[in-house]
Amino acid sequence: MGRATPYRATTGRPVQYAKADDPVVAAQIREVIRQRGSYGYRRVTAMVNRTFDTAYNRKRIRRVMEINAWNLPRSGRRRSGCAHTGRIVRGRSNERWSSDTLEISCWNGELVELGFILDCHDREVIAHVAVPRKYRSIDVQQLLTLAARARFGSVPPVERVQFLSDNGSIYTALDTVCTAERLGLSRVTTRAYSPQSNGMSESFVNTLRRDYLDGADRSTAAAVLDQVANWISDYNGIAPHSALCYRAPVEYRALEASQQDSQVTNVAGPKERTVRS
């Protein structure tokens, strides 16, 4: 037996160790979760490091949140028996767009329906249209026009972009199909009774409900319509995304553009100087 063994405390080790500056970390976490209470420790880590210019490990953020009972409960996911072997994610931007609609019920009984188009690579919401009624095919046509104008301007894309949606009547209408063809989009539909086939849009709907609709002012349709633009702007420019290394979609696109520019510069090589005699 070692000499230190008889003098060792019999109470055992604590469940969680503590550091001297943990109160500072807890205060920084509190500042983030006051505004974003639906964030787990991974996204909280990204927001804290971005806001306070720190480099905390996410394990440390998780430990401090566990000590203060700030962690979110795990949600149980229900799996269907249908096998989904396809891949929605694309390897580059403007290769496939995904679209869906979301109904928002107001407290006074009014209804707001929000339609959106997001890129299946950089996850940016390219265009959105919200209306205080049921969605129509003309709203989808406006949505397609805004998305094409935002990414390509007035010139159609060189390569056709896949447009993924469900089999709803607003997407399969003849006017919608003609508008998509005119804008250089190739329509792709999901399997019947299989929302997982459009899983990226379904995930965005869940994110919108969890991070923005919960706690928002939904008293009237006008109040909801005033907030939609801020929700989309926050999602595109601030909210971290796990598939983008916890960067916002706009930040991720800017980083990709800078990397492509640097690769083009390296391939082109330095310019030759002309020396005057």
ZADO-1210 file (C-alpha; in nm, 4 decimals, padded with zeros to 6 digits):
<atoms>
<atom x="00.0000" y="00.0000" z="00.0000" code="MET" pos="1"/>
<atom x="00.1287" y="00.3418" z="-00.0854" code="GLY" pos="2"/>
<atom x="00.1960" y="00.5840" z="00.1964" code="ARG" pos="3"/>
<atom x="-00.0468" y="00.8445" z="00.0569" code="ALA" pos="4"/>
<atom x="-00.3340" y="00.5971" z="00.0386" code="THR" pos="5"/>
<atom x="-00.4356" y="00.6110" z="00.4097" code="PRO" pos="6"/>
<atom x="-00.4413" y="00.9911" z="00.3965" code="TYR" pos="7"/>
<atom x="-00.6549" y="01.0120" z="00.0856" code="ARG" pos="8"/>
<atom x="-01.0057" y="01.1552" z="00.1342" code="ALA" pos="9"/>
<atom x="-01.2819" y="00.8940" z="00.1452" code="THR" pos="10"/>
<atom x="-01.5482" y="01.1173" z="-00.0072" code="THR" pos="11"/>
<atom x="-01.4424" y="01.0391" z="-00.3653" code="GLY" pos="12"/>
<atom x="-01.3886" y="01.2662" z="-00.6608" code="ARG" pos="13"/>
<atom x="-01.6535" y="01.5226" z="-00.7567" code="PRO" pos="14"/>
<atom x="-01.8749" y="01.4492" z="-01.0560" code="VAL" pos="15"/>
<atom x="-01.7615" y="01.7643" z="-01.2366" code="GLN" pos="16"/>
<atom x="-01.4315" y="01.9430" z="-01.1916" code="TYR" pos="17"/>
<atom x="-01.4223" y="02.3225" z="-01.1847" code="ALA" pos="18"/>
<atom x="-01.1839" y="02.5922" z="-01.3024" code="LYS" pos="19"/>
<atom x="-01.1169" y="02.9344" z="-01.1582" code="ALA" pos="20"/>
<atom x="-01.2552" y="03.1241" z="-01.4580" code="ASP" pos="21"/>
<atom x="-01.5692" y="02.9120" z="-01.4978" code="ASP" pos="22"/>
<atom x="-01.7898" y="03.2009" z="-01.3720" code="PRO" pos="23"/>
<atom x="-01.6637" y="03.4124" z="-01.6634" code="VAL" pos="24"/>
<atom x="-01.7463" y="03.1355" z="-01.9111" code="VAL" pos="25"/>
<atom x="-02.0894" y="03.0897" z="-01.7519" code="ALA" pos="26"/>
<atom x="-02.1619" y="03.4621" z="-01.7876" code="ALA" pos="27"/>
<atom x="-02.0658" y="03.4515" z="-02.1565" code="GLN" pos="28"/>
<atom x="-02.2865" y="03.1474" z="-02.2132" code="ILE" pos="29"/>
<atom x="-02.5743" y="03.3201" z="-02.0345" code="ARG" pos="30"/>
<atom x="-02.5483" y="03.6183" z="-02.2690" code="GLU" pos="31"/>
<atom x="-02.5897" y="03.3864" z="-02.5678" code="VAL" pos="32"/>
<atom x="-02.8691" y="03.1617" z="-02.4408" code="ILE" pos="33"/>
<atom x="-03.0760" y="03.4593" z="-02.3243" code="ARG" pos="34"/>
<atom x="-03.1292" y="03.5419" z="-02.6914" code="GLN" pos="35"/>
<atom x="-03.0995" y="03.1869" z="-02.8292" code="ARG" pos="36"/>
<atom x="-03.2484" y="02.9525" z="-02.5753" code="GLY" pos="37"/>
<atom x="-03.3011" y="02.6715" z="-02.8276" code="SER" pos="38"/>
<atom x="-02.9278" y="02.6297" z="-02.8990" code="TYR" pos="39"/>
<atom x="-02.7378" y="02.3234" z="-02.7780" code="GLY" pos="40"/>
<atom x="-02.3824" y="02.3315" z="-02.6519" code="TYR" pos="41"/>
<atom x="-02.2289" y="02.2952" z="-03.0000" code="ARG" pos="42"/>
<atom x="-02.3959" y="02.6039" z="-03.1440" code="ARG" pos="43"/>
<atom x="-02.3489" y="02.7875" z="-02.8143" code="VAL" pos="44"/>
<atom x="-01.9750" y="02.7185" z="-02.8433" code="THR" pos="45"/>
<atom x="-01.9670" y="02.8707" z="-03.1913" code="ALA" pos="46"/>
<atom x="-02.1644" y="03.1780" z="-03.0817" code="MET" pos="47"/>
<atom x="-01.9559" y="03.2361" z="-02.7670" code="VAL" pos="48"/>
<atom x="-01.6258" y="03.2082" z="-02.9554" code="ASN" pos="49"/>
<atom x="-01.7539" y="03.4391" z="-03.2289" code="ARG" pos="50"/>
<atom x="-01.9057" y="03.6993" z="-02.9942" code="THR" pos="51"/>
<atom x="-01.6307" y="03.7189" z="-02.7311" code="PHE" pos="52"/>
<atom x="-01.3317" y="03.6295" z="-02.9542" code="ASP" pos="53"/>
<atom x="-01.2425" y="03.3212" z="-02.7498" code="THR" pos="54"/>
<atom x="-01.1321" y="02.9684" z="-02.8384" code="ALA" pos="55"/>
<atom x="-01.3185" y="02.7495" z="-02.5931" code="TYR" pos="56"/>
<atom x="-01.3403" y="02.3768" z="-02.6464" code="ASN" pos="57"/>
<atom x="-01.6994" y="02.2595" z="-02.6877" code="ARG" pos="58"/>
<atom x="-01.6414" y="02.0021" z="-02.4106" code="LYS" pos="59"/>
<atom x="-01.5771" y="02.2871" z="-02.1709" code="ARG" pos="60"/>
<atom x="-01.8942" y="02.4671" z="-02.2773" code="ILE" pos="61"/>
<atom x="-02.0888" y="02.1437" z="-02.2305" code="ARG" pos="62"/>
<atom x="-01.9410" y="02.0926" z="-01.8824" code="ARG" pos="63"/>
<atom x="-02.0280" y="02.4465" z="-01.7687" code="VAL" pos="64"/>
<atom x="-02.3789" y="02.4131" z="-01.9117" code="MET" pos="65"/>
<atom x="-02.4257" y="02.0794" z="-01.7324" code="GLU" pos="66"/>
<atom x="-02.3168" y="02.2318" z="-01.3998" code="ILE" pos="67"/>
<atom x="-02.5744" y="02.5101" z="-01.4430" code="ASN" pos="68"/>
<atom x="-02.8444" y="02.2758" z="-01.5811" code="ALA" pos="69"/>
<atom x="-02.8617" y="02.4671" z="-01.9111" code="TRP" pos="70"/>
<atom x="-02.8354" y="02.1698" z="-02.1481" code="ASN" pos="71"/>
<atom x="-03.1329" y="02.0844" z="-02.3658" code="LEU" pos="72"/>
<atom x="-03.3071" y="01.7469" z="-02.3311" code="PRO" pos="73"/>
<atom x="-03.2435" y="01.5009" z="-02.6071" code="ARG" pos="74"/>
<atom x="-03.5288" y="01.4628" z="-02.8517" code="SER" pos="75"/>
<atom x="-03.6352" y="01.1158" z="-02.9549" code="GLY" pos="76"/>
<atom x="-03.6527" y="01.0791" z="-03.3316" code="ARG" pos="77"/>
<atom x="-03.9132" y="00.8548" z="-03.4828" code="ARG" pos="78"/>
<atom x="-03.7825" y="00.6586" z="-03.7778" code="ARG" pos="79"/>
<atom x="-04.0031" y="00.5326" z="-04.0560" code="SER" pos="80"/>
<atom x="-03.9600" y="00.1907" z="-04.2095" code="GLY" pos="81"/>
<atom x="-03.8872" y="00.3341" z="-04.5537" code="CYS" pos="82"/>
<atom x="-03.5217" y="00.3172" z="-04.6600" code="ALA" pos="83"/>
<atom x="-03.3736" y="00.6416" z="-04.7957" code="HIS" pos="84"/>
<atom x="-03.0541" y="00.5783" z="-04.9844" code="THR" pos="85"/>
<atom x="-03.0460" y="00.9018" z="-05.1853" code="GLY" pos="86"/>
<atom x="-02.8281" y="01.2009" z="-05.1001" code="ARG" pos="87"/>
<atom x="-02.9796" y="01.5487" z="-05.0988" code="ILE" pos="88"/>
<atom x="-02.6575" y="01.7382" z="-05.0214" code="VAL" pos="89"/>
<atom x="-02.4667" y="01.8652" z="-05.3233" code="ARG" pos="90"/>
<atom x="-02.0944" y="01.9271" z="-05.3604" code="GLY" pos="91"/>
<atom x="-02.1159" y="02.2846" z="-05.4836" code="ARG" pos="92"/>
<atom x="-02.3545" y="02.5771" z="-05.4845" code="SER" pos="93"/>
<atom x="-02.6248" y="02.6277" z="-05.7492" code="ASN" pos="94"/>
<atom x="-02.6369" y="02.2577" z="-05.8328" code="GLU" pos="95"/>
<atom x="-02.9639" y="02.1763" z="-05.6550" code="ARG" pos="96"/>
<atom x="-03.2210" y="02.3961" z="-05.4826" code="TRP" pos="97"/>
<atom x="-03.4801" y="02.2703" z="-05.2389" code="SER" pos="98"/>
<atom x="-03.8192" y="02.4249" z="-05.1667" code="SER" pos="99"/>
<atom x="-04.1109" y="02.3792" z="-04.9291" code="ASP" pos="100"/>
<atom x="-04.3813" y="02.5802" z="-04.7520" code="THR" pos="101"/>
<atom x="-04.4636" y="02.6378" z="-04.3861" code="LEU" pos="102"/>
<atom x="-04.7973" y="02.7328" z="-04.2291" code="GLU" pos="103"/>
<atom x="-04.7826" y="02.9713" z="-03.9312" code="ILE" pos="104"/>
<atom x="-05.0957" y="02.9936" z="-03.7171" code="SER" pos="105"/>
<atom x="-05.1572" y="03.3301" z="-03.5505" code="CYS" pos="106"/>
<atom x="-05.3179" y="03.3752" z="-03.2102" code="TRP" pos="107"/>
<atom x="-05.6177" y="03.5569" z="-03.3574" code="ASN" pos="108"/>
<atom x="-05.6960" y="03.2723" z="-03.5975" code="GLY" pos="109"/>
<atom x="-05.5259" y="03.4163" z="-03.9059" code="GLU" pos="110"/>
<atom x="-05.2876" y="03.2118" z="-04.1186" code="LEU" pos="111"/>
<atom x="-04.9528" y="03.3000" z="-04.2761" code="VAL" pos="112"/>
<atom x="-04.7870" y="03.0653" z="-04.5222" code="GLU" pos="113"/>
<atom x="-04.4159" y="03.0991" z="-04.5921" code="LEU" pos="114"/>
<atom x="-04.2455" y="02.9523" z="-04.8973" code="GLY" pos="115"/>
<atom x="-03.8699" y="02.9366" z="-04.9370" code="PHE" pos="116"/>
<atom x="-03.5893" y="02.8108" z="-05.1607" code="ILE" pos="117"/>
<atom x="-03.2538" y="02.7105" z="-05.0137" code="LEU" pos="118"/>
<atom x="-02.9340" y="02.5833" z="-05.1696" code="ASP" pos="119"/>
<atom x="-02.8522" y="02.2181" z="-05.1009" code="CYS" pos="120"/>
<atom x="-02.4811" y="02.2947" z="-05.0590" code="HIS" pos="121"/>
<atom x="-02.4366" y="02.6207" z="-04.8694" code="ASP" pos="122"/>
<atom x="-02.7825" y="02.6068" z="-04.6972" code="ARG" pos="123"/>
<atom x="-02.8555" y="02.9719" z="-04.7702" code="GLU" pos="124"/>
<atom x="-03.2202" y="03.0706" z="-04.8051" code="VAL" pos="125"/>
<atom x="-03.1980" y="03.2241" z="-05.1509" code="ILE" pos="126"/>
<atom x="-03.5542" y="03.3575" z="-05.1645" code="ALA" pos="127"/>
<atom x="-03.8700" y="03.3577" z="-04.9533" code="HIS" pos="128"/>
<atom x="-04.2266" y="03.4764" z="-05.0022" code="VAL" pos="129"/>
<atom x="-04.4777" y="03.5029" z="-04.7154" code="ALA" pos="130"/>
<atom x="-04.8489" y="03.5608" z="-04.7745" code="VAL" pos="131"/>
<atom x="-05.1449" y="03.5948" z="-04.5311" code="PRO" pos="132"/>
<atom x="-05.3396" y="03.3132" z="-04.7021" code="ARG" pos="133"/>
<atom x="-05.2948" y="02.9728" z="-04.8577" code="LYS" pos="134"/>
<atom x="-05.0094" y="02.9391" z="-05.1033" code="TYR" pos="135"/>
<atom x="-05.0837" y="02.9452" z="-05.4760" code="ARG" pos="136"/>
<atom x="-04.8880" y="02.8568" z="-05.7858" code="SER" pos="137"/>
<atom x="-04.8339" y="03.2258" z="-05.8629" code="ILE" pos="138"/>
<atom x="-04.6504" y="03.2600" z="-05.5300" code="ASP" pos="139"/>
<atom x="-04.4177" y="02.9734" z="-05.6257" code="VAL" pos="140"/>
<atom x="-04.3521" y="03.1438" z="-05.9602" code="GLN" pos="141"/>
<atom x="-04.2577" y="03.4625" z="-05.7766" code="GLN" pos="142"/>
<atom x="-04.0350" y="03.2556" z="-05.5484" code="LEU" pos="143"/>
<atom x="-03.8542" y="03.0991" z="-05.8436" code="LEU" pos="144"/>
<atom x="-03.8057" y="03.4364" z="-06.0104" code="THR" pos="145"/>
<atom x="-03.6570" y="03.5920" z="-05.6954" code="LEU" pos="146"/>
<atom x="-03.4197" y="03.2988" z="-05.6436" code="ALA" pos="147"/>
<atom x="-03.2953" y="03.3025" z="-06.0038" code="ALA" pos="148"/>
<atom x="-03.2479" y="03.6797" z="-05.9920" code="ARG" pos="149"/>
<atom x="-03.0567" y="03.6564" z="-05.6622" code="ALA" pos="150"/>
<atom x="-02.8078" y="03.3975" z="-05.7883" code="ARG" pos="151"/>
<atom x="-02.7817" y="03.4616" z="-06.1642" code="PHE" pos="152"/>
<atom x="-02.9280" y="03.8052" z="-06.2305" code="GLY" pos="153"/>
<atom x="-03.1118" y="03.8392" z="-06.5602" code="SER" pos="154"/>
<atom x="-02.8990" y="03.5766" z="-06.7404" code="VAL" pos="155"/>
<atom x="-03.0088" y="03.2096" z="-06.7163" code="PRO" pos="156"/>
<atom x="-02.7509" y="02.9695" z="-06.5674" code="PRO" pos="157"/>
<atom x="-02.5112" y="02.7890" z="-06.8001" code="VAL" pos="158"/>
<atom x="-02.5910" y="02.4527" z="-06.6375" code="GLU" pos="159"/>
<atom x="-02.9448" y="02.3681" z="-06.5350" code="ARG" pos="160"/>
<atom x="-03.0126" y="02.3785" z="-06.1604" code="VAL" pos="161"/>
<atom x="-03.2172" y="02.0979" z="-06.0091" code="GLN" pos="162"/>
<atom x="-03.5269" y="02.2245" z="-05.8306" code="PHE" pos="163"/>
<atom x="-03.6369" y="01.9740" z="-05.5628" code="LEU" pos="164"/>
<atom x="-03.9891" y="01.9926" z="-05.4201" code="SER" pos="165"/>
<atom x="-04.2783" y="01.7719" z="-05.3182" code="ASP" pos="166"/>
<atom x="-04.5702" y="01.6735" z="-05.5418" code="ASN" pos="167"/>
<atom x="-04.8058" y="01.9480" z="-05.4230" code="GLY" pos="168"/>
<atom x="-05.0366" y="02.1091" z="-05.6743" code="SER" pos="169"/>
<atom x="-04.8632" y="02.4467" z="-05.6417" code="ILE" pos="170"/>
<atom x="-04.5363" y="02.2875" z="-05.7619" code="TYR" pos="171"/>
<atom x="-04.6836" y="02.0620" z="-06.0323" code="THR" pos="172"/>
<atom x="-04.9030" y="02.3318" z="-06.1908" code="ALA" pos="173"/>
<atom x="-04.8335" y="02.3973" z="-06.5575" code="LEU" pos="174"/>
<atom x="-04.7482" y="02.7645" z="-06.5020" code="ASP" pos="175"/>
<atom x="-04.4957" y="02.6684" z="-06.2328" code="THR" pos="176"/>
<atom x="-04.3326" y="02.4093" z="-06.4579" code="VAL" pos="177"/>
<atom x="-04.3101" y="02.6579" z="-06.7468" code="CYS" pos="178"/>
<atom x="-04.1592" y="02.9241" z="-06.5197" code="THR" pos="179"/>
<atom x="-03.8975" y="02.6791" z="-06.3926" code="ALA" pos="180"/>
<atom x="-03.8039" y="02.5783" z="-06.7464" code="GLU" pos="181"/>
<atom x="-03.7791" y="02.9401" z="-06.8573" code="ARG" pos="182"/>
<atom x="-03.5442" y="03.0220" z="-06.5664" code="LEU" pos="183"/>
<atom x="-03.3117" y="02.7298" z="-06.6408" code="GLY" pos="184"/>
<atom x="-03.4305" y="02.4973" z="-06.3644" code="LEU" pos="185"/>
<atom x="-03.4840" y="02.1232" z="-06.3909" code="SER" pos="186"/>
<atom x="-03.7645" y="01.9965" z="-06.1675" code="ARG" pos="187"/>
<atom x="-03.7055" y="01.7007" z="-05.9347" code="VAL" pos="188"/>
<atom x="-03.9894" y="01.5674" z="-05.7173" code="THR" pos="189"/>
<atom x="-03.9783" y="01.3604" z="-05.4009" code="THR" pos="190"/>
<atom x="-04.1220" y="01.0147" z="-05.3478" code="ARG" pos="191"/>
<atom x="-04.4892" y="00.9989" z="-05.2557" code="ALA" pos="192"/>
<atom x="-04.5577" y="01.0032" z="-04.8808" code="TYR" pos="193"/>
<atom x="-04.1861" y="01.0459" z="-04.8112" code="SER" pos="194"/>
<atom x="-04.0979" y="01.3857" z="-04.6615" code="PRO" pos="195"/>
<atom x="-03.7476" y="01.2552" z="-04.5855" code="GLN" pos="196"/>
<atom x="-03.6753" y="01.2780" z="-04.9584" code="SER" pos="197"/>
<atom x="-03.6782" y="01.6553" z="-04.9098" code="ASN" pos="198"/>
<atom x="-03.5047" y="01.6354" z="-04.5736" code="GLY" pos="199"/>
<atom x="-03.3069" y="01.9592" z="-04.6036" code="MET" pos="200"/>
<atom x="-03.6228" y="02.1682" z="-04.6373" code="SER" pos="201"/>
<atom x="-03.7906" y="01.9711" z="-04.3582" code="GLU" pos="202"/>
<atom x="-03.4901" y="02.0387" z="-04.1361" code="SER" pos="203"/>
<atom x="-03.5098" y="02.4111" z="-04.2108" code="PHE" pos="204"/>
<atom x="-03.8794" y="02.4100" z="-04.1184" code="VAL" pos="205"/>
<atom x="-03.7929" y="02.2515" z="-03.7825" code="ASN" pos="206"/>
<atom x="-03.5149" y="02.5066" z="-03.7298" code="THR" pos="207"/>
<atom x="-03.7509" y="02.7931" z="-03.8068" code="LEU" pos="208"/>
<atom x="-04.0117" y="02.6642" z="-03.5636" code="ARG" pos="209"/>
<atom x="-03.7628" y="02.5925" z="-03.2863" code="ARG" pos="210"/>
<atom x="-03.5327" y="02.8957" z="-03.3101" code="ASP" pos="211"/>
<atom x="-03.7633" y="03.1718" z="-03.4306" code="TYR" pos="212"/>
<atom x="-04.1344" y="03.0923" z="-03.4020" code="LEU" pos="213"/>
<atom x="-04.1178" y="02.9828" z="-03.0384" code="ASP" pos="214"/>
<atom x="-04.1464" y="03.3014" z="-02.8371" code="GLY" pos="215"/>
<atom x="-04.2173" y="03.5249" z="-03.1381" code="ALA" pos="216"/>
<atom x="-04.5057" y="03.7684" z="-03.1625" code="ASP" pos="217"/>
<atom x="-04.7776" y="03.5813" z="-03.3509" code="ARG" pos="218"/>
<atom x="-05.0690" y="03.7979" z="-03.2460" code="SER" pos="219"/>
<atom x="-05.1716" y="03.8888" z="-03.6024" code="THR" pos="220"/>
<atom x="-05.0702" y="03.8029" z="-03.9557" code="ALA" pos="221"/>
<atom x="-04.9282" y="04.1529" z="-04.0019" code="ALA" pos="222"/>
<atom x="-04.7011" y="04.1054" z="-03.6980" code="ALA" pos="223"/>
<atom x="-04.5688" y="03.7760" z="-03.8363" code="VAL" pos="224"/>
<atom x="-04.5076" y="03.9231" z="-04.1819" code="LEU" pos="225"/>
<atom x="-04.3012" y="04.2033" z="-04.0262" code="ASP" pos="226"/>
<atom x="-04.0706" y="03.9500" z="-03.8580" code="GLN" pos="227"/>
<atom x="-04.0120" y="03.7026" z="-04.1407" code="VAL" pos="228"/>
<atom x="-03.7369" y="03.9071" z="-04.3087" code="ALA" pos="229"/>
<atom x="-03.5430" y="03.9348" z="-03.9799" code="ASN" pos="230"/>
<atom x="-03.5711" y="03.5590" z="-03.9229" code="TRP" pos="231"/>
<atom x="-03.4300" y="03.4790" z="-04.2659" code="ILE" pos="232"/>
<atom x="-03.1559" y="03.7406" z="-04.2312" code="SER" pos="233"/>
<atom x="-03.0516" y="03.5996" z="-03.8940" code="ASP" pos="234"/>
<atom x="-03.0483" y="03.2438" z="-04.0299" code="TYR" pos="235"/>
<atom x="-02.8384" y="03.3402" z="-04.3329" code="ASN" pos="236"/>
<atom x="-02.5943" y="03.5748" z="-04.1640" code="GLY" pos="237"/>
<atom x="-02.5597" y="03.4845" z="-03.7948" code="ILE" pos="238"/>
<atom x="-02.6923" y="03.1395" z="-03.6976" code="ALA" pos="239"/>
<atom x="-02.4180" y="02.8703" z="-03.7052" code="PRO" pos="240"/>
<atom x="-02.4831" y="02.5527" z="-03.9046" code="HIS" pos="241"/>
<atom x="-02.3320" y="02.2188" z="-03.8060" code="SER" pos="242"/>
<atom x="-02.2788" y="02.1041" z="-04.1662" code="ALA" pos="243"/>
<atom x="-02.0874" y="02.4274" z="-04.2437" code="LEU" pos="244"/>
<atom x="-01.8345" y="02.3861" z="-03.9591" code="CYS" pos="245"/>
<atom x="-02.0644" y="02.6031" z="-03.7452" code="TYR" pos="246"/>
<atom x="-02.0492" y="02.8977" z="-03.9813" code="ARG" pos="247"/>
<atom x="-02.3443" y="03.0952" z="-04.1113" code="ALA" pos="248"/>
<atom x="-02.4374" y="03.0325" z="-04.4775" code="PRO" pos="249"/>
<atom x="-02.3282" y="03.3795" z="-04.5905" code="VAL" pos="250"/>
<atom x="-01.9960" y="03.3433" z="-04.4084" code="GLU" pos="251"/>
<atom x="-01.9456" y="02.9993" z="-04.5604" code="TYR" pos="252"/>
<atom x="-02.0137" y="03.1241" z="-04.9131" code="ARG" pos="253"/>
<atom x="-01.7712" y="03.4132" z="-04.8670" code="ALA" pos="254"/>
<atom x="-01.5027" y="03.1733" z="-04.7433" code="LEU" pos="255"/>
<atom x="-01.5564" y="02.9434" z="-05.0410" code="GLU" pos="256"/>
<atom x="-01.5382" y="03.2360" z="-05.2828" code="ALA" pos="257"/>
<atom x="-01.2088" y="03.3562" z="-05.1312" code="SER" pos="258"/>
<atom x="-01.0618" y="03.0049" z="-05.1531" code="GLN" pos="259"/>
<atom x="-01.1621" y="02.9753" z="-05.5184" code="GLN" pos="260"/>
<atom x="-01.0072" y="03.3144" z="-05.5954" code="ASP" pos="261"/>
<atom x="-00.6824" y="03.2118" z="-05.4275" code="SER" pos="262"/>
<atom x="-00.6738" y="02.8866" z="-05.6271" code="GLN" pos="263"/>
<atom x="-00.7251" y="03.0762" z="-05.9526" code="VAL" pos="264"/>
<atom x="-00.4456" y="03.3164" z="-05.8582" code="THR" pos="265"/>
<atom x="-00.2078" y="03.0310" z="-05.7781" code="ASN" pos="266"/>
<atom x="-00.2851" y="02.8535" z="-06.1065" code="VAL" pos="267"/>
<atom x="-00.2377" y="03.1723" z="-06.3103" code="ALA" pos="268"/>
<atom x="00.0977" y="03.2432" z="-06.1431" code="GLY" pos="269"/>
<atom x="00.2631" y="03.5795" z="-06.0779" code="PRO" pos="270"/>
<atom x="00.2580" y="03.8402" z="-06.3494" code="LYS" pos="271"/>
<atom x="00.5832" y="03.9132" z="-06.5309" code="GLU" pos="272"/>
<atom x="00.7316" y="04.2560" z="-06.4883" code="ARG" pos="273"/>
<atom x="00.8528" y="04.4533" z="-06.7860" code="THR" pos="274"/>
<atom x="01.1846" y="04.6276" z="-06.7242" code="VAL" pos="275"/>
<atom x="01.2640" y="04.9363" z="-06.9259" code="ARG" pos="276"/>
<atom x="01.6140" y="04.9615" z="-07.0601" code="SER" pos="277"/>
</atoms>
